């Protein structure tokens, strides 16, 4: 069965005023099959090349929190308890912080897990 999905690229923007970023992940939402997933990988060297004074430990904690909200982990607070569509919209909402997402794009797939891995491979890795 083919299912529509939405996705956004997760970016680290170490110096918001410069608008430079490093793609660090992908988030995929396929509501008709009840799927919300993300793949995240921080390339520390690329981030440090843009801003050598970034607190990588804090950044890693923030990315872990992003992942926890995506997957609805109980320890991630009230946002993580929301239905998957609401979590997706919260995660991709525009922000002026170090972790941002691209515009939301759409597609169709037969397996959202495969689509997530494929998008990560093509847009991040």
C-alpha positions in Angstrom: 0.0 0.0 0.0 1.3 3.4 -0.9 1.2 6.0 1.8 1.7 9.8 1.6 4.3 11.2 4.0 5.8 14.6 4.9 9.4 15.1 5.9 11.7 17.8 7.0 15.5 18.0 7.2 16.8 18.7 10.8 19.6 21.3 10.8 22.1 22.6 13.3 22.5 26.4 12.9 25.3 27.2 15.3 25.3 31.0 14.5 21.7 31.9 13.6 22.8 35.4 12.4 25.0 33.8 9.7 22.3 31.4 8.5 24.9 28.7 7.9 23.8 25.2 8.8 24.7 21.5 8.9 22.1 18.9 8.0 22.0 16.4 11.0 18.8 14.5 10.4 15.5 13.8 8.9 12.0 13.5 10.4 9.3 11.6 8.5 5.5 11.6 9.2 3.2 9.2 7.5 -0.2 9.8 9.2 -2.2 7.3 7.3 -0.1 4.5 8.6 0.6 6.0 12.0 4.3 6.6 11.5 6.5 9.3 13.0 10.3 8.7 13.0 13.6 10.5 12.8 17.2 9.7 12.1 19.8 12.0 13.6 23.6 12.0 13.5 25.7 14.9 14.6 28.9 15.5 12.6 30.8 17.3 15.2 33.6 18.3 12.9 31.3 20.1 10.4 29.5 21.9 13.2 32.8 23.1 14.7 34.0 24.3 11.3 31.1 26.7 11.4 31.4 27.8 15.0 34.4 26.5 17.0 32.8 27.4 20.4 29.6 25.4 20.1 28.8 23.4 23.3 28.6 20.0 21.7 27.5 18.3 24.8 24.5 20.6 25.1 23.8 20.2 21.4 23.8 16.5 21.8 21.3 16.7 24.7 19.0 18.9 22.6 19.1 16.4 19.7 18.4 13.6 22.1 15.4 15.6 23.4 14.2 16.1 19.8 14.5 12.3 19.2 12.6 11.6 22.5 9.7 13.9 21.6 9.6 12.4 18.1 9.3 8.8 19.5 7.0 9.8 22.4 9.3 8.8 25.2 7.5 9.2 28.5 10.4 11.1 30.1 10.3 13.8 27.4 7.5 15.8 28.9 4.0 16.8 27.8 4.9 17.4 24.2 6.0 13.8 23.8 2.6 12.7 25.0 0.8 14.4 22.1 -0.5 12.4 19.2 2.0 11.8 16.4 0.6 14.5 14.1 0.8 17.1 16.8 4.3 16.1 17.7 5.4 16.3 14.1 3.9 19.8 13.7 5.6 20.9 17.0 9.0 19.5 15.9 8.9 21.2 12.5 7.5 24.6 13.7 9.8 27.5 12.7 12.3 28.5 15.3 15.3 30.8 15.7 17.4 28.3 17.7 20.4 26.2 17.1 18.2 23.2 16.0 15.9 24.1 13.1 14.1 22.2 10.4 13.7 22.9 6.7 10.4 23.5 5.0 8.1 20.5 5.0 8.2 18.4 1.8 5.9 15.6 0.7 6.2 12.2 -0.9 4.6 8.8 -1.3 6.1 5.5 -0.1 5.3 1.9 0.6 7.5 1.8 3.7 8.0 4.9 5.8 11.0 3.4 7.6 12.7 2.8 4.3 11.8 6.4 3.2 13.4 7.7 6.4 16.6 5.8 5.8 16.7 6.8 2.2 16.2 10.5 2.9 18.8 10.4 5.6 21.3 8.8 3.3 20.6 11.3 0.5 20.2 14.5 2.5 22.5 14.0 5.5 25.0 11.2 5.4 
